[in-house]
């Protein structure tokens, strides 16, 4: 069973499209779309477990140049 999460990403001004393109190439990222509103990019990511998801966010996603802040929202099955 894998873990899925939505990541809300804030970027430097004018960098949303560039960041979304870069994130699209990261293994584990299912989709990355630039959006309007308080966040600039919304990412759907999947990993085998919550620990791997954390490693993906910290070592791969947050390492993309232009990102200033992320908020990770793991999906739960209620």
mmCIF file of the C-alpha atoms, coordinates in Angstrom:
data_MODEL
# 
_entry.id   MODEL 
# 
loop_
_atom_site.group_PDB 
_atom_site.id 
_atom_site.type_symbol 
_atom_site.label_atom_id 
_atom_site.label_alt_id 
_atom_site.label_comp_id 
_atom_site.label_asym_id 
_atom_site.label_entity_id 
_atom_site.label_seq_id 
_atom_site.pdbx_PDB_ins_code 
_atom_site.Cartn_x 
_atom_site.Cartn_y 
_atom_site.Cartn_z 
_atom_site.occupancy 
_atom_site.B_iso_or_equiv 
_atom_site.pdbx_formal_charge 
_atom_site.auth_seq_id 
_atom_site.auth_comp_id 
_atom_site.auth_asym_id 
_atom_site.auth_atom_id 
_atom_site.pdbx_PDB_model_num 
ATOM 1  C CA . UNK A 1 1  ? 0.000   0.000  0.000   1.00 0.00 ? 1  UNK A CA 1 
ATOM 2  C CA . UNK A 1 2  ? 1.392   3.414  -0.887  1.00 0.00 ? 2  UNK A CA 1 
ATOM 3  C CA . UNK A 1 3  ? 0.974   6.833  0.676   1.00 0.00 ? 3  UNK A CA 1 
ATOM 4  C CA . UNK A 1 4  ? -0.404  9.691  -1.416  1.00 0.00 ? 4  UNK A CA 1 
ATOM 5  C CA . UNK A 1 5  ? -0.134  13.368 -0.512  1.00 0.00 ? 5  UNK A CA 1 
ATOM 6  C CA . UNK A 1 6  ? -0.965  16.787 -1.850  1.00 0.00 ? 6  UNK A CA 1 
ATOM 7  C CA . UNK A 1 7  ? 1.821   19.324 -1.468  1.00 0.00 ? 7  UNK A CA 1 
ATOM 8  C CA . UNK A 1 8  ? 0.968   23.007 -1.508  1.00 0.00 ? 8  UNK A CA 1 
ATOM 9  C CA . UNK A 1 9  ? 4.006   24.910 -2.731  1.00 0.00 ? 9  UNK A CA 1 
ATOM 10 C CA . UNK A 1 10 ? 4.887   28.585 -2.530  1.00 0.00 ? 10 UNK A CA 1 
ATOM 11 C CA . UNK A 1 11 ? 7.539   29.877 -4.930  1.00 0.00 ? 11 UNK A CA 1 
ATOM 12 C CA . UNK A 1 12 ? 9.532   32.993 -5.563  1.00 0.00 ? 12 UNK A CA 1 
ATOM 13 C CA . UNK A 1 13 ? 7.593   35.566 -7.598  1.00 0.00 ? 13 UNK A CA 1 
ATOM 14 C CA . UNK A 1 14 ? 7.355   34.560 -11.250 1.00 0.00 ? 14 UNK A CA 1 
ATOM 15 C CA . UNK A 1 15 ? 8.782   31.050 -10.697 1.00 0.00 ? 15 UNK A CA 1 
ATOM 16 C CA . UNK A 1 16 ? 5.600   28.935 -10.492 1.00 0.00 ? 16 UNK A CA 1 
ATOM 17 C CA . UNK A 1 17 ? 5.674   27.520 -14.033 1.00 0.00 ? 17 UNK A CA 1 
ATOM 18 C CA . UNK A 1 18 ? 9.406   26.792 -13.850 1.00 0.00 ? 18 UNK A CA 1 
ATOM 19 C CA . UNK A 1 19 ? 9.040   25.064 -10.470 1.00 0.00 ? 19 UNK A CA 1 
ATOM 20 C CA . UNK A 1 20 ? 6.054   22.997 -11.679 1.00 0.00 ? 20 UNK A CA 1 
ATOM 21 C CA . UNK A 1 21 ? 8.062   21.819 -14.700 1.00 0.00 ? 21 UNK A CA 1 
ATOM 22 C CA . UNK A 1 22 ? 11.028  20.876 -12.512 1.00 0.00 ? 22 UNK A CA 1 
ATOM 23 C CA . UNK A 1 23 ? 8.827   19.029 -10.009 1.00 0.00 ? 23 UNK A CA 1 
ATOM 24 C CA . UNK A 1 24 ? 7.149   17.049 -12.804 1.00 0.00 ? 24 UNK A CA 1 
ATOM 25 C CA . UNK A 1 25 ? 10.463  15.287 -13.408 1.00 0.00 ? 25 UNK A CA 1 
ATOM 26 C CA . UNK A 1 26 ? 10.991  14.196 -9.794  1.00 0.00 ? 26 UNK A CA 1 
ATOM 27 C CA . UNK A 1 27 ? 10.430  10.446 -9.231  1.00 0.00 ? 27 UNK A CA 1 
ATOM 28 C CA . UNK A 1 28 ? 7.415   10.019 -6.963  1.00 0.00 ? 28 UNK A CA 1 
ATOM 29 C CA . UNK A 1 29 ? 5.682   13.156 -8.240  1.00 0.00 ? 29 UNK A CA 1 
ATOM 30 C CA . UNK A 1 30 ? 2.472   12.125 -10.014 1.00 0.00 ? 30 UNK A CA 1 
ATOM 31 C CA . UNK A 1 31 ? 1.550   15.657 -11.119 1.00 0.00 ? 31 UNK A CA 1 
ATOM 32 C CA . UNK A 1 32 ? 2.590   19.258 -10.542 1.00 0.00 ? 32 UNK A CA 1 
ATOM 33 C CA . UNK A 1 33 ? 0.332   22.098 -11.622 1.00 0.00 ? 33 UNK A CA 1 
ATOM 34 C CA . UNK A 1 34 ? 0.798   25.836 -11.260 1.00 0.00 ? 34 UNK A CA 1 
ATOM 35 C CA . UNK A 1 35 ? -2.303  27.456 -9.769  1.00 0.00 ? 35 UNK A CA 1 
ATOM 36 C CA . UNK A 1 36 ? -3.533  30.827 -8.557  1.00 0.00 ? 36 UNK A CA 1 
ATOM 37 C CA . UNK A 1 37 ? -4.246  31.726 -4.948  1.00 0.00 ? 37 UNK A CA 1 
ATOM 38 C CA . UNK A 1 38 ? -2.153  31.589 -1.778  1.00 0.00 ? 38 UNK A CA 1 
ATOM 39 C CA . UNK A 1 39 ? -0.091  28.704 -3.198  1.00 0.00 ? 39 UNK A CA 1 
ATOM 40 C CA . UNK A 1 40 ? 1.653   28.687 -6.551  1.00 0.00 ? 40 UNK A CA 1 
ATOM 41 C CA . UNK A 1 41 ? 1.971   24.968 -7.338  1.00 0.00 ? 41 UNK A CA 1 
ATOM 42 C CA . UNK A 1 42 ? -0.002  21.918 -6.202  1.00 0.00 ? 42 UNK A CA 1 
ATOM 43 C CA . UNK A 1 43 ? 1.794   18.579 -6.341  1.00 0.00 ? 43 UNK A CA 1 
ATOM 44 C CA . UNK A 1 44 ? 0.410   15.063 -6.068  1.00 0.00 ? 44 UNK A CA 1 
ATOM 45 C CA . UNK A 1 45 ? 3.097   12.705 -4.767  1.00 0.00 ? 45 UNK A CA 1 
ATOM 46 C CA . UNK A 1 46 ? 3.181   9.005  -3.921  1.00 0.00 ? 46 UNK A CA 1 
ATOM 47 C CA . UNK A 1 47 ? 5.628   6.928  -1.904  1.00 0.00 ? 47 UNK A CA 1 
ATOM 48 C CA . UNK A 1 48 ? 5.663   3.402  -0.461  1.00 0.00 ? 48 UNK A CA 1 
ATOM 49 C CA . UNK A 1 49 ? 5.264   4.660  3.129   1.00 0.00 ? 49 UNK A CA 1 
ATOM 50 C CA . UNK A 1 50 ? 5.166   7.865  5.185   1.00 0.00 ? 50 UNK A CA 1 
ATOM 51 C CA . UNK A 1 51 ? 8.915   7.792  5.870   1.00 0.00 ? 51 UNK A CA 1 
ATOM 52 C CA . UNK A 1 52 ? 9.705   7.612  2.152   1.00 0.00 ? 52 UNK A CA 1 
ATOM 53 C CA . UNK A 1 53 ? 7.227   10.406 1.529   1.00 0.00 ? 53 UNK A CA 1 
ATOM 54 C CA . UNK A 1 54 ? 9.064   12.553 4.067   1.00 0.00 ? 54 UNK A CA 1 
ATOM 55 C CA . UNK A 1 55 ? 12.394  11.803 2.413   1.00 0.00 ? 55 UNK A CA 1 
ATOM 56 C CA . UNK A 1 56 ? 10.911  12.641 -1.001  1.00 0.00 ? 56 UNK A CA 1 
ATOM 57 C CA . UNK A 1 57 ? 9.642   15.996 0.247   1.00 0.00 ? 57 UNK A CA 1 
ATOM 58 C CA . UNK A 1 58 ? 12.806  17.006 2.101   1.00 0.00 ? 58 UNK A CA 1 
ATOM 59 C CA . UNK A 1 59 ? 15.521  15.689 -0.213  1.00 0.00 ? 59 UNK A CA 1 
ATOM 60 C CA . UNK A 1 60 ? 13.918  15.973 -3.648  1.00 0.00 ? 60 UNK A CA 1 
ATOM 61 C CA . UNK A 1 61 ? 10.992  18.392 -3.694  1.00 0.00 ? 61 UNK A CA 1 
ATOM 62 C CA . UNK A 1 62 ? 12.245  21.086 -1.311  1.00 0.00 ? 62 UNK A CA 1 
ATOM 63 C CA . UNK A 1 63 ? 15.598  21.008 -3.121  1.00 0.00 ? 63 UNK A CA 1 
ATOM 64 C CA . UNK A 1 64 ? 14.038  22.461 -6.296  1.00 0.00 ? 64 UNK A CA 1 
ATOM 65 C CA . UNK A 1 65 ? 15.266  26.001 -6.833  1.00 0.00 ? 65 UNK A CA 1 
ATOM 66 C CA . UNK A 1 66 ? 12.587  28.666 -6.489  1.00 0.00 ? 66 UNK A CA 1 
ATOM 67 C CA . UNK A 1 67 ? 10.552  26.971 -3.753  1.00 0.00 ? 67 UNK A CA 1 
ATOM 68 C CA . UNK A 1 68 ? 10.144  29.058 -0.611  1.00 0.00 ? 68 UNK A CA 1 
ATOM 69 C CA . UNK A 1 69 ? 7.706   26.922 1.410   1.00 0.00 ? 69 UNK A CA 1 
ATOM 70 C CA . UNK A 1 70 ? 5.796   23.636 1.245   1.00 0.00 ? 70 UNK A CA 1 
ATOM 71 C CA . UNK A 1 71 ? 2.815   22.228 3.110   1.00 0.00 ? 71 UNK A CA 1 
ATOM 72 C CA . UNK A 1 72 ? 2.360   18.453 2.917   1.00 0.00 ? 72 UNK A CA 1 
ATOM 73 C CA . UNK A 1 73 ? -1.182  17.057 3.215   1.00 0.00 ? 73 UNK A CA 1 
ATOM 74 C CA . UNK A 1 74 ? -1.159  13.222 3.356   1.00 0.00 ? 74 UNK A CA 1 
ATOM 75 C CA . UNK A 1 75 ? -4.318  11.560 2.071   1.00 0.00 ? 75 UNK A CA 1 
ATOM 76 C CA . UNK A 1 76 ? -6.224  9.499  4.646   1.00 0.00 ? 76 UNK A CA 1 
ATOM 77 C CA . UNK A 1 77 ? -8.897  6.873  4.051   1.00 0.00 ? 77 UNK A CA 1 
ATOM 78 C CA . UNK A 1 78 ? -11.780 7.486  6.467   1.00 0.00 ? 78 UNK A CA 1 
# 
